[in-house]
Amino acid sequence: MNTIPDPRRFLYRPEGLDPETAQRLTAEALKNCDDGELYLQYTASESFSFDDGRLKAADFNTQAGFGLRGVSGETTAFAQANELSEGAIRRAAETMAVLDPSKGPKPGAPRRTNSVLYTDADPLGLIPFAQKVALCQNVDAAARARDPRVRQVSVSLGGSWSVIEIVRADGFIAHDVRPLVRLNISIVVEQNGRRESGFHGLGGRYLYDDLFSPETWNRGIDIALAQALVNLDSVPAPAGEMTVVLGPGWPGVLLHEAIGHGLEGDFNRKGTSAFSGRIGERVAAPGVTVVDDGSIGARRGSLTIDDEGTPTQCNTLIEDGILKGYIHDRLNARLMGVEPTGNGRRESFAHAPMPRMTNTFMLGGKDDPREILARAKNGIYAKSFGGGQVDITSGKFVFSCTEAYRIENGKLGAPIKGATLIGDGPTVLTKVAAIGNDMALDEGIGVCGKGGQSVPAGVGQPTLLIEGLTVGGTAA
């Protein structure tokens, strides 16, 4: 009978660190703290970049290390090293001396979970190097063969496999093994001297198998190429305040930025969010329900447990327009007198955790998307977004559309170029006039930045009708 090797072998080695020593050192280092943990991590990652018809870069690396965090009151002490050894942890423990000894009762350990949201198999080692390069070549060749107007194709493939263990002073130990894969396809087309581009990406916490399916990557080519060809016919975007219809799925990134960050516990504890102190108040139109759910199987933003050991769950943030709660790590939950929500996340062992979103999305409604277009009469339809920015304190945001159309007499009109959506999250939520029955999650490409840390995240929403959103355009 074959046995699967224990992934923890990458964290604990005879010449390095053993579980008993890790537990003992953590108990010693954090004995006077309110909270904290030793976070051990091993990560293997790879990436392939195929551009201009050939492989431009192939990268593989591994790293291992720990982060030791102690918390006393509102103060955090944190030290990290890329060495898993008793000596390194002892040196890190000296940092905890800056903390005042704990005075109050200590919060309990995270609850346990039997959930398993993704495989613990390593995607990197299951498919040979040559096959990964061949996938990029096949995507490139197929995309170029689709249409004579294709001038440039860029393909990137990436994956990682991370083993983590969380050790607490109270004896609690939890571990997780996290796969993550992603495929990106970018296509540039040219016609009559005009160049435009299209993009599609997909991925999640699963193995490479699905990405290597011809059905999957051909659909990715079709979507990226269609977006590029549509943009060839785009006309300058109008400007001014107008009715905007947002498509389902990836446009939920606007919700993530404009509203989601404002519902993170640290901003609300400090009173710096536009949503601070407003629990129980109406903050959105009736019918608007927003959740953050890190417990959806195999999703890019999902985690079996967060980076403090708390199991993820579905957290209702806004229900039928009423603000119900925020998302929390352990520190902010304790200081605000509520339970952690499974949203303590960190980029790696070298970073301390903070409240972060997982998969954040608006639930679907009852409206037919075609009827929503008809109701809009005239305005713009935003199908896909590029970059965006938001100010947490005010909720003000600016987003650029990568695929958008005019709405004329209740039907899709000409594609438009250069449209930006400008507004503020709290106000936008109150202007939602129709909610489609077509809620969709994005296909697994989200990256969320906060405080210098990046983590994978998911977004989603149904088709939405928003009355009166400022559009920055390019039309004279």
C-alpha positions as MATLAB code, in Angstrom:
seq = 'MNTIPDPRRFLYRPEGLDPETAQRLTAEALKNCDDGELYLQYTASESFSFDDGRLKAADFNTQAGFGLRGVSGETTAFAQANELSEGAIRRAAETMAVLDPSKGPKPGAPRRTNSVLYTDADPLGLIPFAQKVALCQNVDAAARARDPRVRQVSVSLGGSWSVIEIVRADGFIAHDVRPLVRLNISIVVEQNGRRESGFHGLGGRYLYDDLFSPETWNRGIDIALAQALVNLDSVPAPAGEMTVVLGPGWPGVLLHEAIGHGLEGDFNRKGTSAFSGRIGERVAAPGVTVVDDGSIGARRGSLTIDDEGTPTQCNTLIEDGILKGYIHDRLNARLMGVEPTGNGRRESFAHAPMPRMTNTFMLGGKDDPREILARAKNGIYAKSFGGGQVDITSGKFVFSCTEAYRIENGKLGAPIKGATLIGDGPTVLTKVAAIGNDMALDEGIGVCGKGGQSVPAGVGQPTLLIEGLTVGGTAA';
ca = [
       0.000    0.000    0.000;
       1.389    3.395   -1.045;
       1.339    6.117    1.557;
       1.349    9.804    0.686;
       4.344   11.546    2.299;
       3.405   13.996    5.046;
       3.629   17.550    3.625;
       4.843   18.723    7.041;
       8.210   17.150    6.201;
       9.022   20.445    4.484;
       8.588   22.275    7.800;
      10.064   19.818   10.261;
      13.422   18.186    9.580;
      15.773   16.245   11.876;
      18.530   18.795   11.364;
      16.200   21.780   11.707;
      13.025   21.883   13.771;
      10.638   19.309   15.256;
       6.985   19.792   16.301;
       7.640   19.447   20.031;
      10.364   22.092   19.963;
       8.156   24.458   17.946;
       5.399   24.080   20.536;
       7.741   24.602   23.472;
       9.424   27.671   21.955;
       6.065   29.246   21.116;
       4.750   28.713   24.648;
       7.893   30.308   26.099;
       7.956   33.257   23.701;
       4.273   34.173   24.016;
       3.543   33.299   27.652;
       2.972   36.957   28.612;
       1.012   37.899   25.470;
      -2.723   38.235   24.916;
      -2.508   36.392   21.621;
      -0.181   35.421   18.808;
       1.269   32.439   17.018;
       4.222   30.848   15.311;
       3.463   30.604   11.595;
       5.568   28.095    9.664;
       5.490   27.983    5.860;
       7.066   26.200    2.915;
       6.156   27.330   -0.601;
       7.152   26.067   -4.040;
       6.156   28.195   -7.017;
       6.701   28.300  -10.758;
       5.810   30.545  -13.667;
       6.054   30.369  -17.447;
       5.876   33.377  -19.743;
       5.345   32.812  -23.466;
       5.484   35.912  -25.617;
       6.065   36.769  -29.272;
       5.953   33.094  -30.259;
       8.561   31.790  -27.852;
       9.213   31.023  -24.203;
      10.528   34.214  -22.620;
      10.896   33.090  -19.020;
      10.526   29.995  -16.852;
      11.000   30.273  -13.135;
      10.905   27.848  -10.218;
      11.694   28.628   -6.610;
      11.105   27.423   -3.092;
      11.208   29.249    0.198;
      10.608   28.338    3.800;
      10.490   30.348    6.974;
       8.474   31.448    9.959;
       6.784   34.495   11.404;
       6.487   34.844   15.188;
       3.841   37.283   16.376;
       2.944   38.402   19.865;
      -0.037   40.639   20.645;
      -0.638   42.594   23.838;
      -3.586   44.973   23.915;
      -3.442   46.847   20.624;
       0.310   46.376   20.212;
       1.865   43.747   17.957;
       5.462   42.518   17.958;
       6.514   40.529   14.887;
       9.734   38.881   13.768;
      10.427   36.571   10.843;
      13.238   34.601    9.256;
      13.695   32.362    6.233;
      15.211   29.657    8.396;
      13.271   26.955   10.233;
      15.460   26.294   13.265;
      15.360   26.495   17.046;
      18.059   29.162   17.081;
      16.232   31.426   14.649;
      12.975   31.176   16.627;
      14.791   31.933   19.890;
      16.294   35.060   18.332;
      12.860   36.106   17.063;
      11.400   35.571   20.542;
      13.607   38.368   21.879;
      11.403   40.810   19.938;
       8.453   39.921   22.201;
      10.186   41.669   25.118;
       8.884   45.036   23.879;
       5.309   44.034   24.767;
       3.647   44.823   28.090;
       2.560   41.664   29.937;
      -1.035   40.596   29.389;
      -3.437   41.839   32.059;
      -6.855   40.562   31.022;
      -8.257   37.141   30.168;
      -6.734   35.600   27.049;
      -8.959   34.781   24.080;
      -9.522   31.104   23.395;
      -7.985   29.130   20.577;
      -9.741   29.024   17.184;
     -12.479   26.439   16.777;
     -11.641   23.259   14.898;
     -12.928   22.296   11.467;
     -13.160   19.078    9.462;
     -13.709   20.952    6.210;
     -11.335   20.369    3.304;
     -11.870   22.876    0.501;
      -9.137   21.758   -1.907;
      -6.695   18.964   -2.663;
      -3.383   18.792   -0.837;
      -1.656   17.395   -3.941;
       1.180   19.437   -5.420;
       0.194   20.705   -8.897;
       3.768   21.582   -9.802;
       5.172   18.058   -9.808;
       2.302   16.244  -11.521;
       2.868   17.603  -15.040;
       6.314   17.612  -16.705;
       8.076   20.852  -17.611;
       7.859   20.102  -21.350;
       4.069   19.756  -21.201;
       3.716   23.164  -19.539;
       5.796   24.777  -22.273;
       3.759   22.864  -24.875;
       0.515   24.238  -23.413;
       1.790   27.793  -23.867;
       2.843   26.966  -27.439;
      -0.543   25.429  -28.241;
      -2.438   28.437  -26.893;
      -0.204   30.797  -28.859;
      -0.590   28.859  -32.119;
      -4.343   28.410  -31.733;
      -4.877   32.106  -30.983;
      -2.846   33.206  -34.010;
      -4.773   30.812  -36.239;
      -8.132   32.189  -35.102;
      -8.004   35.459  -37.011;
      -5.566   37.110  -39.441;
      -5.789   40.330  -37.434;
      -4.016   38.749  -34.446;
      -0.593   40.410  -34.096;
       0.568   39.443  -30.641;
      -0.237   36.703  -28.149;
       1.042   36.527  -24.569;
       0.459   33.459  -22.434;
       1.436   33.004  -18.810;
       1.033   29.913  -16.657;
       1.743   29.821  -12.958;
       1.279   27.626   -9.927;
       2.220   27.356   -6.286;
       1.987   24.830   -3.473;
       2.173   26.041    0.108;
       2.357   24.082    3.365;
       1.580   26.074    6.500;
       1.372   25.249   10.203;
       0.078   27.503   12.971;
       1.383   26.866   16.483;
      -0.120   28.696   19.474;
       1.093   29.054   23.048;
      -2.093   27.368   24.350;
      -1.237   24.112   22.569;
      -3.461   24.687   19.526;
      -1.900   23.493   16.260;
      -3.459   23.653   12.809;
      -2.052   23.117    9.335;
      -3.147   23.586    5.754;
      -1.828   22.653    2.311;
      -2.759   25.130   -0.401;
      -2.490   24.650   -4.161;
      -3.029   27.584   -6.545;
      -2.877   27.692  -10.355;
      -3.573   30.322  -12.996;
      -3.551   30.759  -16.801;
      -3.578   34.194  -18.489;
      -4.128   34.875  -22.184;
      -3.623   38.308  -23.745;
      -4.208   39.012  -27.449;
      -3.400   42.108  -29.516;
      -5.186   42.609  -32.844;
      -4.606   45.156  -35.591;
      -6.829   46.490  -38.339;
      -6.207   49.499  -40.579;
      -3.328   50.604  -38.370;
      -5.365   50.469  -35.162;
      -4.309   48.123  -32.377;
      -6.476   46.897  -29.522;
      -6.125   44.183  -26.904;
      -8.205   41.629  -25.043;
      -7.538   39.487  -21.998;
      -8.870   36.475  -20.168;
      -7.545   34.637  -17.148;
      -8.699   31.777  -14.970;
      -7.503   29.698  -12.067;
      -8.162   28.521   -8.546;
      -7.089   26.176   -5.777;
      -6.920   23.024   -7.851;
      -4.475   21.082  -10.029;
      -3.384   22.011  -13.539;
      -5.649   19.398  -15.168;
      -8.548   21.715  -15.961;
      -6.294   24.433  -17.393;
      -4.707   21.853  -19.722;
      -8.097   20.823  -21.104;
      -8.381   22.094  -24.723;
     -11.981   23.063  -24.014;
     -10.832   25.346  -21.194;
      -7.960   27.149  -22.907;
      -9.805   27.441  -26.226;
     -12.646   29.176  -24.411;
     -10.062   31.515  -22.869;
      -8.754   32.341  -26.347;
     -12.287   32.958  -27.619;
     -13.063   35.408  -24.793;
      -9.780   37.330  -25.089;
     -10.015   37.521  -28.889;
     -13.658   38.599  -28.835;
     -12.807   41.430  -26.427;
      -9.926   42.592  -28.614;
     -12.019   42.527  -31.816;
     -14.872   44.390  -30.132;
     -12.437   47.103  -29.074;
     -11.328   47.537  -32.713;
     -14.781   48.954  -33.397;
     -15.003   51.028  -30.217;
     -15.833   54.712  -30.295;
     -14.847   57.359  -27.727;
     -16.772   56.979  -24.469;
     -19.297   59.632  -23.494;
     -18.802   61.617  -20.285;
     -21.168   62.796  -17.585;
     -23.614   61.323  -15.116;
     -25.615   58.492  -16.620;
     -27.248   55.140  -16.012;
     -24.722   52.309  -15.809;
     -25.344   48.574  -16.106;
     -22.597   46.360  -14.702;
     -22.239   42.852  -16.083;
     -22.058   39.729  -13.890;
     -18.889   38.155  -12.500;
     -15.601   40.058  -12.723;
     -17.202   43.544  -12.494;
     -17.666   42.597   -8.831;
     -14.092   43.875   -8.484;
     -15.697   47.322   -8.193;
     -17.702   46.025   -5.226;
     -14.519   44.547   -3.729;
     -12.629   47.826   -3.913;
     -15.353   50.402   -3.320;
     -17.220   48.589   -0.554;
     -15.326   45.498    0.608;
     -12.219   47.231    1.936;
     -14.420   49.642    3.853;
     -15.954   46.684    5.702;
     -12.644   45.319    7.007;
     -12.438   45.368   10.799;
      -9.260   47.378   11.283;
     -10.563   50.414    9.391;
     -13.821   50.308   11.347;
     -12.193   49.830   14.747;
     -10.105   52.919   14.055;
     -13.105   54.843   12.725;
     -11.481   55.546    9.364;
     -13.990   53.775    7.113;
     -17.025   55.355    5.509;
     -18.972   52.485    7.155;
     -17.621   52.970   10.702;
     -20.259   52.809   13.435;
     -23.091   52.143   11.009;
     -24.069   48.538   11.837;
     -27.846   48.234   11.750;
     -28.215   51.214    9.417;
     -29.401   51.145    5.827;
     -26.321   51.555    3.644;
     -27.674   50.155    0.376;
     -30.829   49.860   -1.649;
     -33.351   47.153   -0.680;
     -32.389   43.802   -2.168;
     -28.632   44.388   -1.899;
     -26.987   41.550    0.020;
     -23.195   41.326    0.136;
     -21.259   38.412    1.632;
     -17.641   37.421    2.104;
     -17.265   33.652    1.878;
     -13.885   31.963    2.130;
     -15.408   28.497    2.429;
     -16.312   27.848   -1.238;
     -14.492   24.793   -2.569;
     -11.449   25.271   -4.831;
     -11.968   29.019   -5.301;
      -8.948   31.310   -5.644;
      -9.951   33.391   -2.614;
     -10.880   30.421   -0.416;
      -9.005   29.035    2.580;
      -9.859   26.041    4.752;
      -8.479   28.037    7.667;
      -7.232   31.607    7.679;
      -3.637   32.470    8.567;
      -4.437   32.519   12.290;
      -6.091   29.105   12.272;
      -9.718   30.292   12.270;
     -11.955   28.318    9.867;
     -13.383   30.420    7.071;
     -17.143   30.874    6.768;
     -19.823   32.817    4.924;
     -20.072   36.260    6.536;
     -23.088   38.376    5.672;
     -21.892   41.979    5.553;
     -24.961   43.714    4.101;
     -28.390   42.094    4.135;
     -31.257   43.561    2.134;
     -29.491   46.916    2.282;
     -28.791   46.874    6.067;
     -25.187   46.784    7.334;
     -24.837   43.600    9.426;
     -21.162   43.309   10.232;
     -17.504   43.580    9.321;
     -14.814   41.022    8.566;
     -12.241   40.390   11.276;
      -8.967   38.873   12.237;
      -8.448   37.867   15.875;
      -6.921   41.161   17.066;
      -9.677   43.449   15.765;
     -12.421   41.018   16.763;
     -11.108   40.940   20.339;
     -10.825   44.706   20.582;
     -14.322   45.188   19.133;
     -15.898   42.497   21.302;
     -16.980   40.181   18.484;
     -15.950   36.781   17.147;
     -13.227   36.370   14.483;
     -14.729   35.740   11.041;
     -11.891   33.761    9.430;
     -10.410   36.761    7.615;
      -6.968   37.019    9.218;
      -4.707   36.779    6.162;
      -1.056   37.363    5.325;
       0.951   37.306    2.108;
       3.558   34.933    3.557;
       5.430   33.960    6.715;
       7.279   37.272    6.431;
       4.095   39.286    7.072;
       1.783   39.751   10.044;
      -1.916   38.958    9.461;
      -4.581   41.618    9.028;
      -8.318   41.609    8.140;
      -8.636   40.766    4.444;
     -11.402   39.714    2.105;
     -11.629   36.184    0.643;
     -14.405   35.806   -1.964;
     -16.611   38.909   -1.767;
     -19.775   39.106   -3.821;
     -23.322   40.398   -4.074;
     -26.090   37.802   -4.146;
     -28.402   37.587   -7.123;
     -31.862   39.094   -7.340;
     -34.961   38.379   -9.399;
     -34.555   40.631  -12.432;
     -34.000   39.321  -15.977;
     -30.727   40.804  -17.319;
     -32.392   41.606  -20.670;
     -35.137   43.518  -18.894;
     -32.473   45.425  -16.943;
     -30.967   46.631  -20.230;
     -34.404   47.651  -21.462;
     -35.042   49.566  -18.217;
     -31.734   51.384  -18.558;
     -32.935   52.887  -21.871;
     -29.763   54.913  -22.424;
     -26.372   54.763  -20.685;
     -23.415   52.412  -20.732;
     -22.942   48.690  -20.118;
     -19.647   47.759  -18.438;
     -18.704   44.146  -19.084;
     -15.099   44.060  -17.881;
     -12.745   46.201  -15.801;
      -9.036   46.827  -15.620;
      -7.403   48.699  -12.784;
      -9.065   50.723  -10.068;
      -8.302   52.836   -7.029;
     -10.249   53.567   -3.859;
      -9.911   55.837   -0.836;
     -11.026   53.878    2.235;
     -12.013   56.896    4.308;
     -14.391   58.392    1.750;
     -15.100   55.291   -0.320;
     -14.354   57.247   -3.516;
     -13.216   55.099   -6.437;
     -12.093   55.335  -10.062;
     -12.289   52.286  -12.349;
     -11.322   51.865  -15.998;
     -13.440   49.710  -18.300;
     -11.668   47.277  -20.633;
     -14.892   46.283  -22.421;
     -17.968   48.487  -22.418;
     -20.865   49.460  -24.701;
     -23.352   52.237  -25.127;
     -26.936   51.384  -24.220;
     -29.305   52.929  -26.753;
     -33.071   52.540  -26.543;
     -32.712   49.636  -24.136;
     -30.320   47.635  -26.314;
     -26.565   47.236  -26.578;
     -25.073   49.745  -28.977;
     -21.546   50.535  -30.103;
     -18.548   49.439  -28.033;
     -16.801   52.344  -26.305;
     -13.186   53.012  -25.405;
     -11.692   54.976  -22.535;
     -14.632   54.828  -20.118;
     -13.934   55.279  -16.404;
     -16.464   54.927  -13.618;
     -16.188   57.476  -10.825;
     -18.112   57.478   -7.560;
     -18.066   56.392   -3.951;
     -19.004   52.990   -2.574;
     -21.626   53.997   -0.004;
     -23.489   56.161   -2.528;
     -23.314   53.599   -5.330;
     -24.979   50.978   -3.142;
     -27.975   53.254   -2.596;
     -28.384   53.762   -6.362;
     -28.811   50.084   -7.240;
     -32.182   49.977   -9.008;
     -32.227   46.401  -10.344;
     -30.432   43.169   -9.424;
     -30.130   40.388  -11.971;
     -30.801   36.701  -11.418;
     -27.459   35.814  -13.016;
     -24.974   36.082  -10.118;
     -21.556   34.776  -11.147;
     -18.147   34.603   -9.524;
     -15.047   35.636  -11.432;
     -12.906   32.927  -13.011;
     -10.048   33.097  -10.534;
      -7.640   35.933  -11.284;
      -8.137   38.399   -8.425;
      -5.199   39.821   -6.488;
      -5.933   42.097   -3.535;
      -3.416   44.590   -2.219;
      -3.443   46.158    1.241;
      -0.719   47.496    3.492;
       2.001   46.329    1.115;
       0.707   42.752    1.068;
      -0.898   40.898   -1.858;
      -3.203   37.902   -1.468;
      -5.451   35.941   -3.878;
      -9.092   37.012   -3.759;
     -12.380   36.308   -5.485;
     -15.174   38.645   -6.563;
     -18.628   38.329   -8.053;
     -22.024   39.880   -8.625;
     -25.131   39.666  -10.806;
     -26.030   42.172  -13.524;
     -26.710   45.490  -11.753;
     -28.549   48.633  -12.799;
     -27.101   51.743  -11.152;
     -28.921   54.999  -11.623;
     -26.695   58.039  -11.877;
     -22.979   57.146  -11.886;
     -20.339   59.529  -13.142;
     -18.622   58.328  -16.312;
     -15.327   59.848  -17.334;
     -15.045   59.526  -21.091;
     -12.935   60.572  -24.040;
     -15.562   62.022  -26.356;
     -15.197   65.729  -27.121;
];
